Amino acid sequence: MIEPHRRTRAHCGPTEPALHPIARPHISHTLLLALMCFALTSCGEPKTMLGSSRSSVVLVTIDTLRADKTGPYQVGSKATPNIARLAVEGTLFEAAMSPMQMTRPSHYSLFTSLYPRDHGVVNNRISLEPEFKTLAEHFSANGYATAGFVGVTLLGPNSGAERGFDHFDFPRKSRTRPAEEIVTAATQWLNNRDTSRPYFLWVHLFDPHTPYGPPADFVPKAKDPATAGIDELSVETIIAMAKRNRGDLPRAVVDRAVELYEGDIEYADHWLGRLLETIDTPRADDPNPVRAKQETVIALTADHGECFEKGIYFEHSDCLYEGAARIPLIIRYPRRVAQGLRRSDVVEILDVAPTLLSLVGLPVPDTYRGRDLFDSNTPAKNAAFLQHPLYSNEGAANRKQRRLRSVMGKPTREIVTGEELLGIRTSKWKYLRRGEHEELYNLTTDPNERRNVAAQHANVAQELREQLDAWATDHPIHNTGVEMINDELRATLEALGYLH
């Protein structure tokens, strides 16, 4: 059972286990922490430099971003140089997990440090209720200037994502907009803001989401001549291609979709670099130019990844496998966060909000279920919990209609709409349950989740099943928009006592 943690002050330096250097390998962890604490004078609440106000905070979320498609999560990769730069300058979390692989539910878990079951946004059609205060509202209440720039109307006005922002910028001419437009608007705000106040800035980039199709300069060359000239792929186009091929989608189309997806990520990374350049460059009128880089907290993460395997393709909502559930998480803050380190402990997106508040010395609400990732006095979690969305009747029918039947000669997975699909992920194991069906994967020896070993490790499966049951009981689903859950599933959840 996970209980909320009560913290009102930050602690000096990361002291969690499983820290491994990815840069500056000849500096010991102990020496690095000693130097950091000496520079800070004490290990209590952060002290501002040169009499400045509290540090500013920047949160970047890149929609549908798989961790293993970014440079720092791939050994020897030169992809996403700007994300890689953040990893060298900050701390990278290798096992960060999203609780639900859908835009609104996961973003609201990020903003409230609650599971989707707790805040009730269990699909994209539900808005966040006012009773759940967002991270931006907490920063605003503590004197921060707040600004949000989003890439999709799904996170626009009346969704709940806009609450707490003095300035909120969203697509007005279409449902989505590209990273260039978002970052340009955000940098204009940064260049015109009041430098006497700290700020909280949220930038959301939507580009890796379907349809896959980056701008011309970022379209990769097709490895298969059969897909040369295909520079964009939507789900509708992909389904049409499968129908023309007797219902089966050829491997060449799958490979091209992945190539275009990677191009979208490279494009988003490029504009992330422009944003970082603006943040790190002091303005001429800034009374404390040191603050630009040394006193700005930057957190980069994603709401979820994307599935291209395990019978689930070009999709994330129904995928609790690593491709969609594991997300990048990097935190940079030169004054407080060790540079060039990897942490292998399991963390959740719920941990981001308490960590950001604690890093700048703001109180953490007692309602938060996440933990401060740099507080050595807060016990580390041993597991992350996962759940697929709960669809409405219309949503369930729509998903079944859009489902591919066969990919590369193999049947795809059935869309889950009438049962709950839940999961628990530890540093070694991934356990998934739908009704009586169980899957267990040893991530140490089988990181791609190819072999279900539930039968061979029945004792492990039972232990994780019990943990998962206890979590589900401890987190009954808040009845926000309960009518937005399909009838069959709602009856099951009510019978189990999982709705309140």
C-alpha positions as CSV (number, residue, x, y, z in Angstrom):
1,M,0.0,0.0,0.0
2,I,1.4,3.4,-1.0
3,E,0.7,6.2,1.4
4,P,1.2,9.9,0.8
5,H,4.4,11.4,2.1
6,R,4.6,14.5,4.1
7,R,7.5,16.8,3.3
8,T,8.0,20.5,3.7
9,R,11.7,20.9,3.0
10,A,14.3,19.7,0.5
11,H,17.4,17.8,1.2
12,C,20.9,18.3,-0.2
13,G,22.0,16.2,-3.1
14,P,20.9,12.8,-4.4
15,T,21.7,10.0,-2.0
16,E,19.6,7.3,-3.5
17,P,21.2,3.9,-4.3
18,A,22.0,2.7,-7.8
19,L,23.8,5.8,-9.1
20,H,26.1,5.2,-12.0
21,P,28.2,7.8,-13.8
22,I,27.7,8.5,-17.5
23,A,30.0,11.5,-17.5
24,R,33.0,12.7,-15.4
25,P,33.7,9.1,-14.4
26,H,36.9,10.0,-12.4
27,I,35.0,12.1,-9.8
28,S,33.7,10.0,-7.0
29,H,30.1,10.2,-6.0
30,T,31.1,11.0,-2.4
31,L,33.4,13.8,-3.4
32,L,30.8,15.2,-5.8
33,L,28.2,15.4,-3.0
34,A,30.7,16.9,-0.6
35,L,31.6,19.7,-3.1
36,M,27.9,20.3,-3.8
37,C,27.0,20.6,-0.1
38,F,30.0,22.9,0.6
39,A,28.9,25.2,-2.2
40,L,25.5,25.3,-0.7
41,T,26.8,26.1,2.8
42,S,24.3,23.7,4.4
43,C,22.1,20.8,3.4
44,G,18.8,22.4,4.4
45,E,16.3,24.4,2.4
46,P,17.9,25.8,-0.8
47,K,19.4,29.3,-0.4
48,T,19.2,31.7,-3.3
49,M,22.4,33.1,-4.8
50,L,23.4,36.8,-4.7
51,G,20.1,37.7,-2.9
52,S,18.0,36.5,-5.8
53,S,14.5,35.1,-5.5
54,R,13.6,31.4,-5.6
55,S,14.9,29.4,-8.6
56,S,12.7,29.2,-11.7
57,V,11.4,25.8,-13.0
58,V,10.9,24.5,-16.5
59,L,8.9,21.4,-17.3
60,V,9.1,19.9,-20.8
61,T,6.8,17.1,-21.8
62,I,7.2,15.5,-25.2
63,D,4.1,13.5,-26.1
64,T,4.4,9.8,-27.1
65,L,8.2,9.7,-26.6
66,R,9.7,6.3,-26.0
67,A,12.7,6.4,-23.8
68,D,14.7,4.0,-26.0
69,K,14.3,6.3,-29.0
70,T,16.4,9.1,-27.3
71,G,20.2,9.3,-27.3
72,P,20.9,8.9,-23.6
73,Y,18.9,5.7,-23.4
74,Q,20.7,4.1,-26.3
75,V,24.3,3.1,-25.9
76,G,26.5,4.8,-28.5
77,S,23.6,6.7,-30.0
78,K,24.0,10.2,-31.5
79,A,20.3,10.8,-31.7
80,T,18.6,13.6,-29.9
81,P,21.7,15.6,-29.0
82,N,19.8,18.1,-26.9
83,I,18.2,15.5,-24.7
84,A,21.6,13.9,-24.4
85,R,23.1,17.2,-23.3
86,L,20.5,17.4,-20.5
87,A,21.5,14.0,-19.4
88,V,25.1,15.0,-19.2
89,E,24.2,18.1,-17.2
90,G,21.7,16.4,-14.9
91,T,20.5,13.1,-13.5
92,L,18.8,10.5,-15.7
93,F,16.2,8.0,-14.5
94,E,16.5,4.7,-16.4
95,A,13.2,3.2,-15.1
96,A,10.7,6.0,-15.0
97,M,7.1,4.8,-15.6
98,S,3.8,6.3,-16.8
99,P,0.7,5.1,-14.9
100,M,-1.6,5.3,-17.9
101,Q,-0.6,5.5,-21.5
102,M,-2.9,8.3,-22.5
103,T,-2.3,12.1,-22.8
104,R,-4.8,13.6,-20.3
105,P,-4.6,10.9,-17.6
106,S,-0.8,10.8,-17.5
107,H,-0.4,14.6,-17.6
108,Y,-2.8,15.0,-14.8
109,S,-0.9,12.4,-12.7
110,L,2.2,14.5,-13.5
111,F,0.4,17.7,-12.3
112,T,-1.3,16.3,-9.2
113,S,1.0,13.4,-8.0
114,L,-2.0,11.1,-8.0
115,Y,-2.8,8.0,-10.0
116,P,-5.5,8.3,-12.7
117,R,-7.7,6.2,-10.4
118,D,-7.3,8.9,-7.7
119,H,-8.1,12.0,-9.8
120,G,-10.7,10.2,-12.0
121,V,-9.3,11.1,-15.4
122,V,-9.2,7.6,-16.8
123,N,-9.5,8.5,-20.5
124,N,-9.1,11.5,-22.8
125,R,-12.7,12.5,-22.6
126,I,-12.7,13.5,-19.0
127,S,-11.5,16.9,-17.6
128,L,-9.7,17.3,-14.3
129,E,-12.0,18.5,-11.6
130,P,-11.2,21.7,-9.8
131,E,-10.8,20.0,-6.4
132,F,-7.5,18.6,-7.7
133,K,-4.9,21.4,-7.6
134,T,-2.3,21.4,-10.3
135,L,1.4,22.0,-10.0
136,A,1.0,25.3,-11.8
137,E,-1.6,26.4,-9.1
138,H,0.9,25.6,-6.4
139,F,3.7,27.6,-8.1
140,S,1.3,30.5,-8.7
141,A,0.1,30.5,-5.1
142,N,3.8,30.9,-4.0
143,G,4.4,34.0,-6.2
144,Y,5.7,32.4,-9.4
145,A,4.9,33.8,-12.8
146,T,3.4,30.9,-14.7
147,A,3.1,30.1,-18.4
148,G,2.0,27.1,-20.3
149,F,2.5,26.3,-24.1
150,V,0.8,23.2,-25.4
151,G,0.7,21.4,-28.7
152,V,-2.8,19.9,-28.8
153,T,-6.2,21.2,-28.0
154,L,-6.8,18.1,-25.8
155,L,-4.8,20.0,-23.2
156,G,-6.4,23.3,-24.0
157,P,-8.9,25.4,-22.1
158,N,-11.6,23.7,-20.0
159,S,-9.5,20.5,-19.9
160,G,-8.0,21.3,-16.5
161,A,-4.5,21.6,-17.9
162,E,-4.8,25.4,-18.1
163,R,-5.4,26.0,-14.4
164,G,-2.8,28.0,-12.5
165,F,-1.2,29.6,-15.6
166,D,-1.1,33.4,-15.9
167,H,-0.4,33.0,-19.6
168,F,-1.7,29.9,-21.4
169,D,-1.0,29.3,-25.1
170,F,-2.7,26.6,-27.1
171,P,-3.5,25.7,-30.8
172,R,-6.2,27.9,-32.1
173,K,-6.2,27.2,-35.9
174,S,-6.1,23.5,-35.8
175,R,-6.1,20.5,-33.3
176,T,-2.3,20.4,-33.1
177,R,0.7,22.6,-33.9
178,P,4.4,21.9,-34.4
179,A,7.3,22.3,-32.0
180,E,8.6,25.3,-33.9
181,E,5.4,27.3,-33.2
182,I,5.3,26.3,-29.6
183,V,9.0,27.0,-28.8
184,T,8.8,30.3,-30.7
185,A,5.9,31.4,-28.5
186,A,7.6,30.2,-25.3
187,T,10.9,32.0,-26.1
188,Q,9.0,35.2,-26.8
189,W,7.4,34.9,-23.4
190,L,10.8,34.2,-21.7
191,N,12.3,37.3,-23.4
192,N,9.5,39.6,-22.2
193,R,8.8,38.2,-18.8
194,D,9.3,40.1,-15.5
195,T,12.8,39.2,-14.4
196,S,12.1,40.2,-10.8
197,R,10.0,37.1,-10.3
198,P,10.8,33.4,-10.6
199,Y,8.8,31.5,-13.2
200,F,7.3,28.1,-13.8
201,L,7.2,27.3,-17.5
202,W,5.5,24.2,-19.0
203,V,6.2,23.4,-22.7
204,H,4.4,20.5,-24.3
205,L,5.5,19.2,-27.7
206,F,3.2,16.9,-29.6
207,D,5.2,16.0,-32.7
208,P,6.0,12.2,-32.1
209,H,2.3,11.4,-31.8
210,T,0.5,10.1,-34.9
211,P,0.3,11.0,-37.7
212,Y,4.0,10.4,-38.2
213,G,5.4,13.0,-40.5
214,P,8.2,15.4,-39.6
215,P,9.0,18.6,-41.6
216,A,11.0,18.0,-44.8
217,D,14.4,18.7,-43.2
218,F,13.8,15.9,-40.7
219,V,12.3,13.2,-43.0
220,P,14.7,10.2,-42.9
221,K,15.6,8.4,-46.0
222,A,13.6,5.2,-46.4
223,K,15.7,2.1,-45.9
224,D,13.3,0.0,-48.1
225,P,12.8,1.3,-51.7
226,A,9.2,0.1,-51.5
227,T,8.4,2.9,-49.0
228,A,10.5,5.7,-50.7
229,G,8.3,8.8,-51.1
230,I,6.1,8.0,-48.0
231,D,6.8,11.1,-45.9
232,E,3.7,10.8,-43.6
233,L,1.7,8.0,-42.2
234,S,-1.6,8.4,-40.3
235,V,-3.5,5.6,-38.6
236,E,-6.2,5.9,-41.3
237,T,-3.6,5.6,-44.1
238,I,-2.0,2.6,-42.4
239,I,-5.3,0.8,-42.0
240,A,-6.1,1.5,-45.7
241,M,-2.7,0.0,-46.7
242,A,-3.5,-3.1,-44.7
243,K,-6.9,-3.5,-46.4
244,R,-5.2,-3.3,-49.8
245,N,-2.9,-6.1,-48.7
246,R,-5.7,-8.6,-47.8
247,G,-5.9,-7.2,-44.3
248,D,-2.2,-7.6,-43.4
249,L,0.3,-4.8,-43.0
250,P,3.7,-5.5,-44.5
251,R,6.9,-5.1,-42.6
252,A,8.1,-2.3,-44.9
253,V,5.2,-0.1,-43.7
254,V,6.0,-0.8,-40.1
255,D,9.6,0.0,-40.6
256,R,8.7,3.3,-42.4
257,A,6.4,4.3,-39.6
258,V,9.2,3.9,-37.1
259,E,11.6,5.9,-39.3
260,L,9.1,8.8,-39.5
261,Y,8.4,8.5,-35.8
262,E,12.1,8.9,-35.1
263,G,12.2,11.9,-37.5
264,D,9.4,13.5,-35.4
265,I,11.5,13.0,-32.3
266,E,14.6,14.5,-33.9
267,Y,12.5,17.5,-34.9
268,A,11.2,17.9,-31.4
269,D,14.8,17.6,-30.0
270,H,16.0,20.3,-32.4
271,W,13.4,22.8,-31.0
272,L,14.1,21.7,-27.4
273,G,17.7,22.9,-28.1
274,R,16.4,26.3,-29.1
275,L,14.4,26.5,-25.9
276,L,17.4,25.5,-23.8
277,E,19.5,28.1,-25.5
278,T,17.0,30.8,-24.5
279,I,16.7,29.6,-20.9
280,D,20.5,29.4,-20.5
281,T,21.3,32.8,-22.0
282,P,21.0,35.7,-19.5
283,R,18.9,38.6,-20.6
284,A,20.6,42.0,-20.6
285,D,18.1,43.4,-18.1
286,D,18.3,40.4,-15.7
287,P,19.5,41.6,-12.3
288,N,21.1,38.2,-11.6
289,P,22.5,36.7,-14.8
290,V,24.0,33.8,-12.9
291,R,20.5,32.6,-12.3
292,A,19.8,31.8,-16.0
293,K,21.5,28.4,-16.0
294,Q,22.7,27.8,-12.4
295,E,19.4,28.5,-10.8
296,T,16.9,27.1,-13.2
297,V,15.4,23.6,-12.6
298,I,14.7,21.8,-15.9
299,A,12.7,18.5,-16.0
300,L,12.2,16.7,-19.2
301,T,9.8,13.7,-19.5
302,A,6.9,12.3,-21.5
303,D,3.3,11.3,-20.9
304,H,3.9,7.9,-22.4
305,G,5.7,6.1,-25.2
306,E,4.5,4.2,-28.3
307,C,4.0,0.5,-29.2
308,F,5.6,-1.1,-32.2
309,E,5.6,-4.6,-30.9
310,K,3.9,-7.3,-28.9
311,G,0.9,-7.4,-31.3
312,I,0.2,-3.6,-30.7
313,Y,1.3,-1.2,-33.4
314,F,1.1,2.6,-33.8
315,E,-0.7,2.8,-30.4
316,H,0.0,3.4,-26.8
317,S,-3.4,3.5,-24.9
318,D,-3.7,-0.3,-24.7
319,C,0.0,-1.0,-24.3
320,L,1.4,-1.6,-20.8
321,Y,4.6,-3.0,-22.3
322,E,7.9,-1.1,-21.9
323,G,7.7,0.7,-25.2
324,A,4.6,2.7,-24.1
325,A,4.9,2.5,-20.3
326,R,8.6,3.4,-19.8
327,I,9.3,7.1,-20.3
328,P,12.4,9.4,-20.3
329,L,13.0,11.4,-17.2
330,I,15.9,13.8,-16.8
331,I,16.3,16.5,-14.2
332,R,18.9,19.3,-14.4
333,Y,19.7,21.7,-11.6
334,P,23.4,22.4,-11.3
335,R,23.1,23.7,-7.7
336,R,21.4,20.7,-6.3
337,V,21.3,17.8,-8.7
338,A,24.4,15.7,-9.5
339,Q,25.5,15.8,-13.1
340,G,26.1,12.9,-15.5
341,L,24.5,10.3,-13.3
342,R,22.0,7.4,-14.1
343,R,19.6,6.1,-11.5
344,S,18.2,2.7,-12.0
345,D,15.6,2.7,-9.2
346,V,12.0,2.5,-10.3
347,V,10.3,5.9,-10.3
348,E,6.9,7.1,-11.4
349,I,5.6,10.3,-13.2
350,L,3.9,11.0,-9.9
351,D,7.3,11.7,-8.4
352,V,8.0,14.7,-10.6
353,A,5.7,17.3,-8.9
354,P,7.0,16.7,-5.3
355,T,10.6,16.7,-6.6
356,L,10.2,20.1,-8.4
357,L,8.5,21.7,-5.4
358,S,11.1,20.4,-3.0
359,L,14.1,21.4,-5.1
360,V,13.0,25.1,-4.9
361,G,12.1,24.9,-1.2
362,L,8.3,25.0,-1.6
363,P,6.0,22.8,0.6
364,V,4.7,19.5,-0.8
365,P,1.0,18.9,-0.4
366,D,0.1,16.0,1.9
367,T,-2.2,14.7,-0.8
368,Y,0.7,13.8,-3.1
369,R,1.3,10.1,-3.7
370,G,4.7,10.6,-5.3
371,R,8.0,11.3,-3.5
372,D,10.8,13.7,-3.7
373,L,13.4,11.9,-5.7
374,F,16.3,13.6,-4.0
375,D,15.1,13.2,-0.4
376,S,17.2,10.5,1.3
377,N,14.8,10.4,4.2
378,T,11.8,9.3,2.0
379,P,11.8,5.5,1.4
380,A,12.3,4.5,-2.2
381,K,9.4,2.8,-4.0
382,N,9.9,-0.8,-4.9
383,A,7.3,-0.8,-7.7
384,A,5.4,1.3,-10.2
385,F,1.7,0.6,-11.0
386,L,0.1,0.6,-14.4
387,Q,-3.4,0.6,-15.8
388,H,-4.9,0.9,-19.3
389,P,-7.6,3.5,-19.9
390,L,-11.3,2.9,-19.2
391,Y,-13.2,3.7,-22.4
392,S,-16.7,4.9,-22.9
393,N,-19.2,2.9,-25.0
394,E,-18.4,5.1,-28.0
395,G,-14.7,5.1,-27.3
396,A,-14.6,1.3,-27.0
397,A,-16.5,0.9,-30.3
398,N,-14.2,3.4,-32.1
399,R,-11.1,1.6,-30.9
400,K,-12.3,-1.8,-32.1
401,Q,-13.1,-0.2,-35.5
402,R,-9.7,1.3,-35.9
403,R,-7.8,-1.9,-34.9
404,L,-5.5,-3.6,-37.3
405,R,-6.2,-7.3,-37.7
406,S,-2.8,-8.5,-38.8
407,V,0.7,-7.1,-39.0
408,M,3.6,-8.8,-40.7
409,G,1.6,-12.0,-41.0
410,K,0.7,-12.2,-37.3
411,P,-2.6,-11.4,-35.6
412,T,-2.7,-8.2,-33.5
413,R,-3.8,-8.0,-29.9
414,E,-7.5,-7.7,-29.1
415,I,-8.5,-4.2,-27.8
416,V,-9.4,-4.5,-24.1
417,T,-12.6,-2.7,-23.3
418,G,-14.7,-4.9,-21.0
419,E,-12.1,-5.8,-18.4
420,E,-9.4,-4.0,-16.4
421,L,-5.8,-4.4,-17.6
422,L,-3.5,-3.7,-14.7
423,G,0.3,-4.0,-14.2
424,I,3.1,-3.7,-11.6
425,R,6.7,-3.1,-12.6
426,T,9.7,-3.6,-10.3
427,S,13.4,-3.3,-11.1
428,K,13.4,-6.9,-12.2
429,W,9.8,-8.0,-13.0
430,K,6.8,-6.8,-15.0
431,Y,3.5,-8.4,-14.1
432,L,0.3,-7.8,-16.1
433,R,-3.2,-9.1,-15.4
434,R,-6.5,-9.0,-17.3
435,G,-9.1,-11.1,-15.7
436,E,-7.6,-14.6,-15.2
437,H,-4.9,-14.0,-17.8
438,E,-1.5,-13.3,-16.3
439,E,1.8,-12.3,-17.9
440,L,5.2,-12.1,-16.1
441,Y,8.5,-10.9,-17.6
442,N,12.0,-11.0,-16.2
443,L,13.2,-7.6,-17.4
444,T,16.8,-8.4,-16.3
445,T,17.2,-11.3,-18.8
446,D,14.3,-10.4,-21.1
447,P,14.1,-6.6,-21.5
448,N,12.0,-6.9,-24.6
449,E,9.3,-8.9,-22.8
450,R,9.3,-11.8,-25.2
451,R,8.9,-14.7,-22.8
452,N,5.9,-15.0,-20.4
453,V,7.3,-16.8,-17.4
454,A,4.2,-16.7,-15.1
455,A,3.9,-20.5,-15.1
456,Q,7.6,-21.0,-14.3
457,H,7.7,-18.4,-11.5
458,A,4.3,-18.9,-9.9
459,N,5.5,-17.6,-6.5
460,V,6.7,-14.3,-8.0
461,A,3.4,-13.9,-9.9
462,Q,1.4,-14.5,-6.8
463,E,3.4,-12.0,-4.8
464,L,3.1,-9.3,-7.4
465,R,-0.6,-10.2,-7.9
466,E,-1.2,-9.5,-4.2
467,Q,0.7,-6.2,-4.3
468,L,-1.4,-5.2,-7.3
469,D,-4.7,-6.2,-5.6
470,A,-3.7,-4.2,-2.5
471,W,-2.9,-1.2,-4.7
472,A,-6.2,-1.4,-6.6
473,T,-8.2,-1.7,-3.3
474,D,-6.3,1.3,-1.8
475,H,-7.0,3.3,-4.9
476,P,-10.8,3.0,-5.8
477,I,-11.6,4.9,-9.0
478,H,-12.8,8.4,-8.3
479,N,-16.2,8.8,-10.0
480,T,-15.3,11.8,-12.1
481,G,-17.1,11.2,-15.4
482,V,-18.1,7.7,-14.4
483,E,-20.7,7.8,-17.2
484,M,-17.7,7.9,-19.5
485,I,-16.8,4.3,-18.7
486,N,-18.5,1.7,-20.9
487,D,-21.4,-0.2,-19.3
488,E,-19.8,-3.7,-19.2
489,L,-16.6,-2.5,-17.5
490,R,-18.5,-0.2,-15.1
491,A,-20.6,-3.1,-13.8
492,T,-17.5,-5.2,-13.2
493,L,-15.7,-2.3,-11.3
494,E,-18.7,-1.7,-9.2
495,A,-19.0,-5.3,-8.2
496,L,-15.3,-5.3,-7.2
497,G,-15.8,-2.2,-5.2
498,Y,-13.3,-0.3,-7.4
499,L,-15.6,2.7,-8.0
500,H,-16.5,5.4,-5.4
